[in-house]
């Protein structure tokens, strides 16, 4: 599915979020508190747009993704960004390799969320950081109702205009509705062995940043 949307994926995301995806990626970089010389892994990196943002911190950012189509689009558009094929459930790195691990808008797409979170912990050094940026649940009831209406009615229509594979965005809509709320995801992170778990909402809860530390 992601191979099929790769060619216009970044454009579609920007249109679907009215440009907020860029601000959310900047917020992810800030939450990681990366320092020059650190090594950070961007899981589910897709075309590398998030990996490129992380590198602006001065850290060395490596992107990994399961979709070869997304990686090919990234290599074409961002030839200097290190991108490699990798499964979030079986990352091709030794234990305790990275100072930080992050995943943006991709954890919903992993078959086993808890197993992925444990795998992130495996490749993170003790004291290292995790930041998850993911679409979430608006905290204001009226806003939440309006958002669900947007998902049901307007997102598929917009996807037909800008996406290379509009049917994939039906899956996107369903995955957002089924995803745990902020507290639910925090509980999954704790259950996977991460400590100091916290979160903050972005854009009223349209997205949320979850942060944790490797014990």
N, C-alpha and C positions, 0 to 999 in steps of 0.2 A: 504493500500500500504506500509506504513512504517513498519507495523508488518512483512511484507514479506521480507524486506531487513535488518531487525534488526541484524541477526546473523553475517553478514559480513559488516555492515554499516561503521564502523570506518576504516577498512582496505580499503574498496572501496573509501572512501573519500580521504584517503592519497594517493592512487594510482592515482585517477583522478586529483588531484592537484599537483602531483609530490612532495608531502610532505609539500606544502606551508600551508595547513590547520593548522598545528601545530604552525607555526609562526604567522598566523592570530589570533589564539586563544590567544597566548601570548600578541599580540598587543591589543587585546580586554581587557585583564586583566589590562594592563598598562594604557589604556585610561580611565578605570573606576576609577583609583586612589583610590583603596580600602585600608582601614585601618583596623588593627586588632580590632576586636569587632564589626565591622559593619555587617549588614545583607544584603545580595545580593540575588536576585532572578534571576535564569537562566531559561528563558522561552524557550520552545522547546528544552529542554536539551537532548532529545534522550537517549543515553546510559550513559550520565553523564560525557563524556570526557571533555566537556567545563566546567561543574560544578567543576570537580576535578582541572582543571587549575585555576579557580577563587579562590579556597580555598588556593592555594599556597600564596596568599596575606596575609593570616592571618584572613581575614574576614570569617564569617560563610555563606557558599554558599548552597542554596537550589535549586534543579532542579525540574522543572515541565514539563510534556509532556502529550499529548493526547493519544499517542500510547502505549498500554499496552505491546506490544511485544518489543518495544524499552526499556521500563522501566525494563522488565524482563531480557533482555540482560545486561542492566546496573547493576542491582542488582547482577547478576552472576559475572560480571567482576570487579565491583567496589562496593563491599558490604558495605563499610564504607561511601559512598557518599549518602547524603540525597536526595532521589528521590521520587516524588509523582505524581499521575495522576492529570492533570489539563488542562482545556481548556483556551487558551490564550484570548478568548473572555469573559470568566466568571471565573476569577481566584479565587481559594478558600481561599482568605485572606481578612482580614479587610482593611479598608482604611488606607493609610499612614503607612503601615507596614515596608517597606524596605527603606534602605539608597540608594540602587541602584538597577536597573533592567537592564537586558541585554538579547539579543536574538541573536543567531549566526546561520546563514544559515537556518533559519526557518520562517522568517517573510513572505517570498514568498508563504509559504504553508498555511497561515491563510486565511480564507474565506473573511474577511473584515479587510483590513490593518488599516484603520483609527480607526475603533472600537477597534482593539487590542491596538493601540497606546494610546487611551484614557483609556483603562483598565489598561495599564502599569502605566499611570499617577495616576490613582485612588489608586493603592497600594503603590505608592512611596510617601515618606514624602516630604513636601515643602523643596526645596533646594536640593533634591536628584537627582541622575544622571541616565541618560539613555544612553546606548551604543548599537548600532545595528551594527553587523558585517554581511555583506551580499555580495553575489556575485553581481558584478556590470558590468559596461561597460568600457572597456579599452579606455583611452583617446587618444592614438595614433592611427591614422586611419589604418595604415598598420598592427599594432598589432591587432586591432579590427577585421579586415578582416580575419587574420590568426586564431584568436580565434573562430570566427563564423564557420570557416571551420573545426576546431577541434571539435566543438560542433556537427556539422552536420555529420561528417564522422568518427572521431576517438573515441569520447566518447562512442557511442553505441557499437563499436567493443571492446573497453577495458572493458566495463561493462559486456559483455558476458563472459569475462575471469574470472573476480574477484567477480562479484556481485551475490548474491543469488536470485535476481529478476531483470534481465537485462531490462525488459520492463519498470520498474519504472524509468529508467534513460532517457527514451524518454520523459517522463513528465518533468524530471529535465531540459533537454535541452530546451524544450519549455517554461518552467517557467522563465529561465534565459533570453531568448530572449524577453519575454514580460514584464519583470520587468522594472520599471522606472529607468532612469539614476540617477546620484548622486544628481543633483539639483531637480529632480522630487521627489525623496524620501524625501529630506530635506523639501520640501514644504508640503508633507503629515505630517511630524512630527510637523511642525509649526501649521498646521490646526487642529491637535489633541490637541493643547493647551500647547505644550512644548516651552520653551524659550531657548535663547542662542544656537541655532542650528548651528552646523558646521560639516564638514566632511573632511576626508582625504583619499586619495587613497592608496591602498595596491597593490603591484606588478603591477604597471602601470594601476590600475583601474580594474584588474580582480576581486578584492573585494574592499569594501570601509567600513570605520568606520564612522558612523554618531553618533554624541554626542549631548546631550541636557540636560537641567536642568528643574526640576519641579518648576513651578512658585508658 
